[in-house]
Amino acid sequence: MAAAPKIKLYTSHLCPWAHRAHIALAELDLPYEEEIIDLSVPRTPEYLAINPRGLVPTISYNGELVTESGIVAQLLADAHPSHLLPPSNAEGGALRRARTSFFVDAYFSKVSSFSTKVVYGAGDVDAEALAPQFVEAVVKELEPLLQDAAPFFGGSEKLTQAEVLTGSFIIRLLAFRRAGLLPESFFAPLPEKAPAFWKWAQAVAAHPSVTRVFPEERIIEGTKARAAKLKAEKAKN
């Protein structure tokens, strides 16, 4: 049996991008050391030497540094073939990987911007006007891709790479609803118009690998503070 890799994760529990790495590590049951990076202050010279961009996550994998959340998640999935993502040379593996990538791209390129505009729109966004567009995008772009979810992507009973890469954003989407950062009009039509997506989102947001690192109150407080700062900065200009 191969020895477990030596992993150190530089992260912030408040960052949805870093959260991706936590979900992957939890699903793969890989032990790791963690160093918290405070994103509210300038990065230290020590961390900038590790990641000159100053972003999280960064992973040290057997001494090799890898940055950017999608690349970190891909490294972990490729180094440890599992239910997350099949090897490309496995039967049907290349197609499954392509479909996973398409789903993730659809979420971020076609859907997520509507909620981001409302939360961080500095008060200049008509949330009620954007709500139908958000619902329409979910219905058109995501609902058809989740028809076989069981409850996770591609008929899987376990999380897949699709959930690794979107789960930290889905759990925040639902948390922003509870906190009033997003209006109910974003969500009320979904059980009827996008039932597969709605069922999938609920399952993702409740999964232990997704909730394991999710300090909801701190995230909501930080999001409100960031939104207020953006609004104040815009008012000055």
C-alpha positions as CSV (number, residue, x, y, z in Angstrom):
1,M,0.0,0.0,0.0
2,A,1.4,3.4,-1.1
3,A,2.2,5.8,1.7
4,A,-0.2,8.8,2.0
5,P,1.2,11.9,0.4
6,K,2.4,14.7,2.7
7,I,0.0,17.5,2.2
8,K,0.0,21.1,3.6
9,L,-3.0,23.3,2.7
10,Y,-2.7,27.1,2.9
11,T,-6.3,28.2,3.1
12,S,-9.0,30.4,4.5
13,H,-12.2,29.0,5.9
14,L,-14.0,32.0,4.6
15,C,-13.0,31.6,0.9
16,P,-15.3,29.6,-1.4
17,W,-12.3,28.9,-3.7
18,A,-10.2,27.4,-0.9
19,H,-13.3,25.5,0.2
20,R,-13.0,23.4,-2.9
21,A,-9.8,21.9,-1.7
22,H,-11.3,21.1,1.7
23,I,-14.2,19.2,0.0
24,A,-11.8,17.2,-2.2
25,L,-9.5,16.3,0.7
26,A,-12.5,15.3,2.8
27,E,-13.9,13.0,0.1
28,L,-10.6,11.4,-0.6
29,D,-10.0,11.0,3.2
30,L,-6.5,12.4,2.9
31,P,-4.7,13.7,6.0
32,Y,-3.2,17.2,5.7
33,E,-1.7,20.0,7.7
34,E,-3.4,23.3,7.5
35,E,-2.2,26.9,7.7
36,I,-4.8,29.7,7.8
37,I,-4.1,32.7,5.7
38,D,-5.7,35.9,6.8
39,L,-7.2,37.5,3.7
40,S,-8.2,40.7,5.5
41,V,-4.6,41.9,5.8
42,P,-1.7,42.2,3.3
43,R,0.0,38.9,2.8
44,T,3.2,38.2,4.6
45,P,6.5,38.0,2.7
46,E,6.6,34.4,3.7
47,Y,3.3,33.6,2.1
48,L,4.1,35.6,-1.0
49,A,7.2,33.5,-1.4
50,I,5.0,30.5,-1.5
51,N,2.3,32.0,-3.7
52,P,3.3,35.3,-5.3
53,R,-0.4,36.1,-6.2
54,G,-1.2,36.0,-2.5
55,L,-4.3,33.9,-3.1
56,V,-5.7,30.7,-1.5
57,P,-5.7,27.8,-1.8
58,T,-2.1,26.8,-2.2
59,I,-1.2,23.1,-1.6
60,S,2.1,21.6,-0.9
61,Y,1.9,18.0,-2.2
62,N,4.9,16.0,-1.3
63,G,6.9,19.3,-1.3
64,E,5.6,20.5,-4.7
65,L,3.6,23.7,-4.6
66,V,0.4,24.0,-6.6
67,T,-1.9,27.0,-6.7
68,E,-5.4,27.9,-8.1
69,S,-8.4,26.0,-6.7
70,G,-9.5,24.2,-9.9
71,I,-5.9,23.0,-10.5
72,V,-5.5,21.9,-6.9
73,A,-8.8,19.9,-7.1
74,Q,-7.7,18.4,-10.4
75,L,-4.3,17.3,-8.9
76,L,-6.1,15.6,-6.1
77,A,-8.6,13.8,-8.3
78,D,-5.9,12.7,-10.8
79,A,-3.4,11.6,-8.1
80,H,-6.1,9.6,-6.3
81,P,-8.6,8.1,-8.7
82,S,-11.9,7.6,-6.9
83,H,-15.6,8.3,-7.1
84,L,-14.8,12.0,-7.7
85,L,-13.5,11.6,-11.2
86,P,-12.5,8.5,-13.3
87,P,-9.1,8.4,-15.1
88,S,-9.4,9.6,-18.7
89,N,-8.3,6.2,-19.9
90,A,-11.0,4.3,-18.0
91,E,-14.0,3.1,-20.0
92,G,-16.1,6.2,-20.4
93,G,-13.7,8.2,-18.4
94,A,-12.9,10.9,-20.9
95,L,-16.6,11.5,-21.6
96,R,-17.4,11.7,-17.9
97,R,-14.6,14.2,-17.4
98,A,-15.8,16.3,-20.3
99,R,-19.4,16.3,-19.0
100,T,-18.2,17.3,-15.6
101,S,-16.2,20.2,-17.0
102,F,-19.2,21.3,-19.1
103,F,-21.5,21.3,-16.0
104,V,-19.0,23.3,-14.0
105,D,-18.5,25.8,-16.8
106,A,-22.3,26.2,-17.2
107,Y,-22.7,27.0,-13.6
108,F,-19.9,29.7,-13.5
109,S,-20.4,31.2,-17.0
110,K,-24.2,31.1,-17.2
111,V,-25.7,31.1,-13.7
112,S,-23.5,32.4,-10.8
113,S,-23.1,35.9,-12.0
114,F,-26.8,36.8,-11.2
115,S,-26.4,36.1,-7.5
116,T,-23.0,37.8,-7.4
117,K,-24.4,41.0,-8.9
118,V,-27.1,41.2,-6.3
119,V,-24.9,40.4,-3.3
120,Y,-22.0,42.7,-4.4
121,G,-23.9,45.2,-6.6
122,A,-23.3,48.1,-4.2
123,G,-27.0,48.7,-4.1
124,D,-27.3,49.6,-7.8
125,V,-28.8,46.2,-8.9
126,D,-32.5,45.5,-9.2
127,A,-32.6,42.1,-7.5
128,E,-36.2,41.5,-8.4
129,A,-35.4,42.1,-12.1
130,L,-32.5,39.7,-12.0
131,A,-34.4,36.9,-10.3
132,P,-36.3,35.7,-13.4
133,Q,-33.0,35.7,-15.4
134,F,-31.3,33.6,-12.7
135,V,-34.2,31.1,-12.7
136,E,-34.2,31.0,-16.5
137,A,-30.5,30.3,-16.5
138,V,-30.9,27.5,-14.0
139,V,-33.7,25.9,-16.0
140,K,-31.9,26.2,-19.3
141,E,-28.3,25.5,-18.4
142,L,-28.3,23.2,-15.3
143,E,-31.6,21.4,-15.0
144,P,-31.1,19.3,-18.2
145,L,-27.6,18.2,-16.9
146,L,-29.0,17.0,-13.5
147,Q,-31.9,14.8,-14.8
148,D,-30.0,11.7,-13.7
149,A,-28.6,13.1,-10.4
150,A,-29.0,10.4,-7.7
151,P,-28.6,12.6,-5.7
152,F,-25.3,13.8,-7.2
153,F,-24.0,14.5,-10.7
154,G,-24.1,11.8,-13.2
155,G,-26.2,9.4,-11.2
156,S,-23.7,9.2,-8.4
157,E,-24.6,8.3,-4.8
158,K,-21.4,10.1,-3.7
159,L,-20.0,13.5,-4.4
160,T,-18.2,13.9,-7.7
161,Q,-15.8,16.5,-9.0
162,A,-18.8,18.5,-10.2
163,E,-19.7,19.0,-6.5
164,V,-16.2,19.6,-5.4
165,L,-16.0,22.5,-7.8
166,T,-19.4,24.0,-7.3
167,G,-20.4,22.9,-3.8
168,S,-18.8,25.7,-1.9
169,F,-20.8,28.2,-4.0
170,I,-24.1,26.3,-3.7
171,I,-23.9,26.2,0.1
172,R,-23.3,29.9,0.1
173,L,-26.1,30.5,-2.3
174,L,-28.6,28.9,0.1
175,A,-27.0,30.6,3.1
176,F,-27.3,34.0,1.4
177,R,-31.0,33.2,1.0
178,R,-31.4,32.5,4.8
179,A,-29.5,35.8,5.6
180,G,-31.6,37.9,3.3
181,L,-28.7,38.7,1.0
182,L,-30.7,37.2,-1.9
183,P,-34.4,37.7,-2.3
184,E,-36.9,34.8,-2.1
185,S,-37.8,35.4,-5.8
186,F,-34.5,33.8,-6.7
187,F,-35.6,30.5,-5.1
188,A,-39.4,30.2,-4.9
189,P,-39.8,29.1,-8.5
190,L,-37.0,26.5,-8.4
191,P,-38.8,23.5,-6.8
192,E,-41.4,23.6,-9.6
193,K,-39.4,24.9,-12.6
194,A,-36.0,23.2,-11.8
195,P,-36.8,20.3,-9.5
196,A,-33.7,18.3,-10.4
197,F,-31.4,21.3,-9.6
198,W,-33.3,22.1,-6.4
199,K,-33.0,18.5,-5.1
200,W,-29.4,18.4,-6.1
201,A,-28.6,21.7,-4.4
202,Q,-30.2,20.7,-1.2
203,A,-28.2,17.4,-1.1
204,V,-24.9,19.2,-1.9
205,A,-25.4,21.9,0.8
206,A,-26.2,19.2,3.4
207,H,-23.3,16.9,2.6
208,P,-20.7,16.5,5.5
209,S,-17.7,17.1,3.2
210,V,-19.3,20.4,2.1
211,T,-20.4,21.6,5.6
212,R,-17.2,20.4,7.3
213,V,-15.5,23.7,6.8
214,F,-18.3,26.3,6.6
215,P,-18.4,28.9,9.4
216,E,-21.7,30.3,8.2
217,E,-22.1,33.2,10.6
218,R,-18.6,34.5,9.9
219,I,-19.1,34.1,6.2
220,I,-22.4,36.1,6.3
221,E,-20.9,38.8,8.4
222,G,-17.9,39.1,6.1
223,T,-20.0,39.1,3.0
224,K,-22.2,41.9,4.4
225,A,-19.1,43.9,5.4
226,R,-17.6,43.5,1.9
227,A,-20.8,44.5,0.3
228,A,-21.1,47.6,2.5
229,K,-17.5,48.6,1.7
230,L,-18.1,48.3,-2.0
231,K,-21.2,50.5,-1.6
232,A,-19.3,53.1,0.4
233,E,-16.5,53.2,-2.2
234,K,-18.9,53.6,-5.0
235,A,-20.7,56.4,-3.2
236,K,-17.4,58.3,-3.0
237,N,-16.8,58.1,-6.8
